[in-house]
Amino acid sequence: MYCNHCGANQPDHAVFCSQCGAKLQTQSESTVPSEQEIDKEQTPVDYLDQLRSDQSSNHTDSEPTLPIANKPIHRAEPASSTVSVPPSGSPPYRSTSPARHLTWIIPTVLLLGIAGTLFWWYQHQQDINVQVTQLHQEASQLALKGQYEPALAKITQATTLRPTYAVLTKDQTMIETANRIHTKLETVSSNLKQNQLQPAEKSLITLQKALDTRKESIFEQEKTLANRNQDLLAVLKVKKELDQLDTIDALAYKLDEVDRLNNQEAKEVHQLIINKIITISMKNAEKLLQQNDFSQATAAVKAGLQYSSKDEKLLSLQKRITSEKEAFELAEKQRIERAIQQAEEEDLKNRTAGVELLNVDTQLNEYGDIEIYGEVKNVATKPIYSITVYYSGYDAAGNYLFSSSASVEPYDLEPAATGSYSAYEYDWYEEVTVQIDNITWYLE
């Protein structure tokens, strides 16, 4: 008995096929099928295989032959061209040609190909997503560092791979905006370095308004740059005004204004203001010192020390003022003492030697009278008045003859002025020698 499903030879008492497990038909249940039944059992594909086998063989008989009785039906080899009809009780015919296997191999291969293609496409898309994500992250990191050009290159590359990703387009637009603002801020910085304050201030106001509306973290560094430029602008404006400030109070006001800023330029201007305060303090102190106004000079130095308490030049000048003050006071004391002494000496001189006798002459006239005349000079330091010259006369032998006095004209003599005196002695008829005994005067 043969299995009507797979054709395997089975024992007569078997109920199920030992090869395929199908239920077996008994002898009474199976009949010899007709050619029409065989044709009906064959699938179109089997029949096509049979025709192909027939065309490849040299047999001219187009009808299938029955197999030899009591022999099992074997699967036809690829080169076989004969289709046998099993006898009664044998399993139905099943084609075993290679074309039958193609019916499930081709779909399987196609299915595997499609699955492989889909898997490759999926992996490829995943790789692109990973690449886009990495490019996006790198662009974000570069942008946060202010490296906008490399960031734009990365984000553009990611957008090329995924042009429909809205987040990439949004971030690209944001980076481009930040780059434009950064470029304009760099221009402002350049203007400030060239001391072009007016255009820098105008641009900075516009950029500050634009940045105030942006809350994204990428703009934080631009806000920092804008604030730094704003501080620098304020510093440069103060620095420009320094040349017009020449008082400590005005400079102190600007110093307070600069100290509200927190940048390197503000520190530099702070020091410039301090230096100018020191210079003005020293200049004022020197001027007062020349006038021997030591208290005001000391106050001028202290005004500078309020802003730079450890400045060596101010401290040195303060010591110098103190030293010169002490020296001046000592000299003044000595001068006063000398003045007192000189005044005393001068007063003594004015009282005892205030008049100098310049000359004295005598002449005996034709009437026997002696004419006496001469000049005196005021050598005192003050005006004198009522000057009287006292004299005595002696003969040729030196004997005393007479004594008298004469007044000097004019009555008042200024210091270094001269006056004259004259007198007559009558009835002597001989040569007489006149000697000045004394001169008296009064000080004003």
C-alpha positions in Angstrom: 0.0 0.0 0.0 1.2 3.5 -0.8 0.5 6.8 0.8 -1.9 8.7 -1.4 -0.3 11.9 -0.2 3.4 11.5 -0.4 3.6 8.1 -2.3 5.7 6.4 0.3 5.4 2.5 0.5 3.5 1.6 3.6 2.6 -1.7 5.3 -0.9 -3.1 4.5 -2.1 -2.7 8.1 -0.8 1.0 8.4 -3.4 3.7 9.2 -1.1 6.7 8.9 1.8 7.4 6.7 5.2 6.9 8.4 6.7 9.6 6.2 4.2 12.5 6.1 1.8 11.4 8.8 -1.3 11.6 6.5 -4.2 9.2 7.0 -4.0 6.2 4.6 -6.9 5.0 2.4 -7.8 1.3 2.4 -8.0 -0.8 -0.8 -11.7 -0.5 -1.0 -11.6 3.3 -0.6 -9.1 3.8 -3.4 -9.9 3.3 -7.1 -7.8 3.7 -10.1 -8.2 7.3 -11.2 -9.0 8.1 -14.7 -6.8 10.4 -16.7 -9.4 13.2 -16.2 -9.2 12.7 -12.4 -5.4 12.7 -12.6 -5.6 15.9 -14.6 -7.9 17.4 -12.0 -5.6 16.4 -9.2 -2.7 18.0 -10.9 -2.3 21.7 -10.3 -1.7 24.0 -13.3 1.9 24.3 -12.2 2.3 20.5 -12.1 0.8 20.2 -15.5 3.1 22.9 -16.8 6.1 21.0 -15.4 4.8 17.9 -17.1 4.6 19.6 -20.4 8.1 21.0 -20.0 9.3 17.6 -19.2 7.6 16.1 -22.2 9.0 18.7 -24.5 12.5 18.0 -23.2 12.2 14.3 -23.8 12.3 12.3 -27.1 9.0 10.5 -26.4 6.3 11.1 -29.0 3.6 9.7 -26.9 1.7 12.5 -25.2 -0.4 10.3 -22.9 1.0 9.4 -19.5 1.8 5.8 -18.9 1.0 3.8 -15.8 3.8 2.6 -13.6 4.6 -1.0 -13.3 2.3 -2.9 -10.9 3.4 -3.4 -7.4 6.3 -1.0 -7.7 6.5 2.3 -5.8 6.3 5.6 -7.6 9.6 7.5 -7.3 10.1 11.3 -7.8 11.0 12.0 -11.3 14.5 13.2 -12.0 14.9 16.6 -13.7 15.6 15.0 -17.0 12.6 12.6 -16.9 9.8 13.2 -19.3 7.3 10.5 -18.3 4.4 11.0 -16.0 3.0 7.7 -14.6 -0.5 7.0 -13.4 -0.5 4.9 -10.3 -2.6 1.7 -10.2 -5.5 1.1 -8.1 -4.6 1.4 -4.4 -1.5 3.6 -5.1 -1.2 7.2 -4.0 -2.2 10.0 -6.3 0.5 11.5 -8.5 2.5 14.5 -7.3 4.9 16.3 -9.6 8.5 16.5 -8.2 10.0 18.7 -10.9 12.3 21.8 -10.0 9.7 24.2 -11.3 7.4 23.2 -8.5 9.9 24.3 -5.9 10.2 27.7 -7.5 6.6 28.4 -6.6 7.6 28.8 -2.9 11.4 29.6 -3.4 10.8 32.7 -5.5 8.3 34.4 -3.1 10.5 33.4 -0.2 13.5 35.0 -1.9 11.5 38.0 -2.9 10.2 38.3 0.7 13.7 38.0 2.1 14.9 40.5 -0.4 12.2 42.9 0.5 12.8 42.3 4.2 16.5 42.8 3.7 15.9 46.0 1.7 13.5 47.3 4.4 16.0 46.4 7.1 18.8 48.1 5.2 16.6 51.2 4.6 15.6 51.3 8.2 19.2 51.0 9.4 20.3 53.6 6.9 17.6 56.0 8.2 18.7 55.3 11.7 22.3 56.0 10.8 21.1 59.3 9.2 19.2 60.1 12.3 22.2 59.4 14.5 24.4 61.6 12.2 21.8 64.4 12.2 21.5 64.3 16.0 25.3 64.4 16.4 25.6 67.3 13.9 22.8 69.1 15.8 24.5 68.6 19.1 27.8 69.8 17.8 26.2 72.8 16.2 24.5 73.7 19.5 27.8 73.3 21.4 29.7 75.5 18.9 26.9 78.1 18.9 26.9 78.3 22.7 30.7 78.9 22.5 30.1 81.8 20.0 31.6 79.8 17.1 28.7 80.6 14.8 30.3 79.9 11.4 31.3 76.3 12.2 27.9 75.9 13.9 26.1 77.0 10.8 28.2 74.6 8.7 27.1 71.8 11.0 23.5 72.7 11.1 23.4 73.2 7.3 24.8 69.7 6.9 22.2 68.3 9.2 19.4 70.2 7.4 20.6 68.8 4.1 20.2 65.3 5.5 16.8 66.0 7.1 15.3 69.1 5.3 11.9 68.5 6.9 13.0 68.7 10.5 11.5 71.9 11.8 13.8 72.1 14.8 16.8 72.2 12.5 15.4 75.0 10.5 14.5 76.9 13.7 17.9 76.5 15.2 19.6 77.5 11.9 17.6 80.7 11.8 18.5 81.3 15.5 22.2 80.8 14.9 22.1 83.1 11.9 20.4 85.8 13.9 23.0 85.4 16.7 25.8 85.6 14.2 24.4 88.8 12.7 24.1 90.4 16.1 27.6 89.2 17.0 29.0 90.8 13.9 27.3 94.1 14.6 28.6 94.0 18.2 32.1 93.4 16.9 31.7 96.5 14.7 30.6 98.4 17.8 33.7 97.2 19.6 35.8 98.3 16.7 34.2 101.8 16.7 34.8 102.1 20.4 38.5 101.2 20.0 38.7 104.0 17.3 37.0 106.4 19.8 34.0 106.7 17.4 31.5 107.0 20.3 28.5 108.4 18.5 28.0 105.6 15.9 28.9 103.0 18.5 26.3 104.3 20.9 23.6 104.5 18.2 24.2 100.8 17.1 24.4 99.6 20.7 21.0 101.0 21.5 19.4 99.1 18.6 21.2 95.9 19.5 20.2 96.1 23.1 16.6 96.4 22.1 16.9 93.3 19.9 18.6 91.3 22.6 16.0 92.2 25.2 13.4 90.3 23.2 15.5 87.1 23.0 15.4 84.6 25.9 17.4 81.8 24.3 20.6 80.8 26.0 22.6 81.3 22.8 22.0 85.0 23.1 23.4 85.2 26.7 27.0 85.6 25.5 25.9 88.3 23.1 24.1 90.1 25.9 27.3 89.9 27.9 29.2 91.4 25.0 26.7 94.1 24.6 26.9 95.0 28.3 30.7 95.0 28.1 30.5 97.4 25.1 28.0 99.5 27.1 30.4 99.7 30.0 33.3 100.5 27.7 31.2 103.3 26.0 30.5 104.8 29.5 34.1 104.6 30.4 35.3 106.3 27.2 32.7 109.0 27.6 34.0 109.7 31.1 37.6 109.5 29.8 36.8 112.1 27.2 35.4 114.4 29.8 38.4 114.1 32.1 40.4 116.7 30.1 37.7 119.3 30.9 37.6 118.5 34.7 40.1 120.4 36.8 38.7 120.2 40.3 38.8 117.4 42.8 35.0 117.6 43.4 34.2 117.1 39.7 36.7 114.3 39.4 35.3 112.6 42.5 31.8 112.7 41.0 33.1 111.0 37.9 35.0 108.5 40.0 31.8 107.4 41.7 30.2 107.1 38.3 33.0 104.9 36.9 33.1 102.7 40.1 29.6 101.5 39.3 31.0 99.8 36.2 32.7 96.4 36.4 35.2 95.9 33.7 38.9 96.3 33.0 38.4 99.6 31.2 36.5 101.0 34.1 39.4 100.1 36.4 41.8 101.8 34.1 39.7 105.0 34.0 39.4 104.8 37.8 43.2 104.9 38.0 43.3 107.8 35.5 40.9 109.8 37.7 42.9 109.0 40.8 46.1 110.1 39.1 44.5 113.3 38.0 43.2 114.0 41.5 46.7 113.4 42.9 48.2 115.7 40.3 45.7 118.5 41.0 46.2 118.0 44.8 49.9 118.3 44.4 49.6 121.3 42.1 47.4 123.2 44.6 49.6 122.2 47.5 52.8 123.4 45.7 51.1 126.8 44.9 50.0 127.3 48.5 53.4 126.1 49.7 55.1 128.9 47.7 52.9 131.4 49.5 53.9 129.8 52.8 50.3 128.9 53.4 51.1 125.7 55.1 47.7 124.9 56.6 45.9 125.2 53.2 48.7 123.3 51.5 48.3 120.5 54.1 44.5 120.5 53.4 45.1 120.2 49.7 47.3 117.1 50.2 44.8 115.5 52.5 42.1 116.0 49.9 44.2 113.8 47.5 44.9 111.3 50.2 41.2 110.7 50.7 41.2 108.9 47.3 44.7 107.4 47.4 45.8 107.1 51.0 49.0 105.3 50.2 50.2 107.4 47.3 53.9 108.0 47.9 54.1 111.3 46.1 51.3 112.8 48.3 52.8 111.4 51.5 56.2 112.7 50.5 54.7 116.2 49.8 52.9 116.1 53.2 56.2 115.4 55.0 57.8 118.2 53.0 55.1 120.7 53.9 55.5 119.8 57.6 59.3 120.2 57.3 59.1 123.5 55.5 56.5 124.7 57.9 58.8 124.0 60.9 61.7 125.6 59.1 59.7 128.6 58.2 58.4 129.0 61.7 62.0 128.8 63.0 63.2 131.2 60.5 60.3 133.5 61.2 61.1 133.4 64.9 64.7 134.2 64.2 63.7 136.9 61.8 61.5 138.5 64.4 64.3 138.3 66.9 66.6 139.8 64.5 64.1 142.4 63.6 63.6 143.3 67.2 67.3 143.5 67.6 67.8 145.5 64.4 64.9 147.7 65.5 66.6 148.4 68.7 69.9 149.0 67.0 68.3 151.1 64.4 66.4 153.1 67.0 69.7 153.6 68.9 71.4 154.6 65.7 68.6 156.9 64.8 68.8 158.5 68.2 72.6 158.7 68.5 74.0 158.7 64.9 71.1 159.8 62.8 72.9 162.9 61.4 76.2 163.0 59.5 78.2 166.2 59.3 79.3 166.6 55.7 81.4 169.7 56.0 82.1 172.9 58.0 83.7 176.1 56.6 84.7 179.4 58.1 85.5 182.7 56.5 86.6 186.1 57.8 84.9 188.9 55.9 86.1 192.4 55.3 84.1 193.6 58.2 85.9 191.5 60.7 83.0 189.0 61.1 83.4 185.2 61.0 80.9 183.5 58.7 80.3 179.8 59.5 78.4 177.4 57.1 78.2 173.7 56.3 76.0 170.7 55.4 74.5 167.7 57.3 72.8 164.5 56.1 70.0 162.4 57.6 71.5 158.9 57.9 68.7 157.7 60.1 66.0 155.2 58.9 63.3 157.6 59.8 62.6 161.3 59.1 64.1 163.8 61.5 63.4 167.4 62.3 64.6 170.4 64.3 68.3 169.7 63.6 70.7 172.0 65.5 74.5 172.2 65.0 76.6 173.3 68.1 80.1 174.6 67.5 83.0 176.4 69.2 85.7 178.8 68.0 89.5 178.7 68.8 92.3 181.1 67.9 95.5 180.2 66.2 97.0 179.2 69.5 94.1 177.0 70.2 92.6 179.1 72.8 88.9 178.9 73.3 87.1 182.0 72.0 83.4 181.3 71.8 80.5 178.7 71.5 77.2 178.9 69.6 74.7 177.0 67.5 73.0 177.1 64.1 69.8 175.5 62.8 69.7 173.3 59.7 67.4 174.1 56.9 65.0 172.6 55.9 63.4 171.9 59.2 62.4 168.3 58.2 64.8 165.9 56.6 63.8 162.6 55.1 66.2 159.6 55.2 69.2 160.3 53.1 68.3 163.9 52.6 70.8 166.8 53.2 70.4 170.2 54.8 72.6 173.2 55.3 73.3 175.5 58.2 75.0 178.9 58.6 75.9 181.4 61.4 77.8 184.6 62.0 80.2 185.6 64.7 80.9 189.4 64.7 83.9 191.6 65.5 86.7 189.1 65.7 89.0 190.5 63.1 91.3 187.5 63.1 91.3 184.0 61.8 89.3 181.6 64.0 89.1 177.9 63.8 85.5 176.5 64.2 85.0 173.0 65.7 81.6 171.2 65.7 80.8 170.1 69.2 77.5 168.4 68.8 74.4 168.0 66.6 70.9 167.4 68.0 67.6 166.3 66.2 64.2 164.8 66.8 62.8 161.5 65.3 59.3 161.3 64.0 
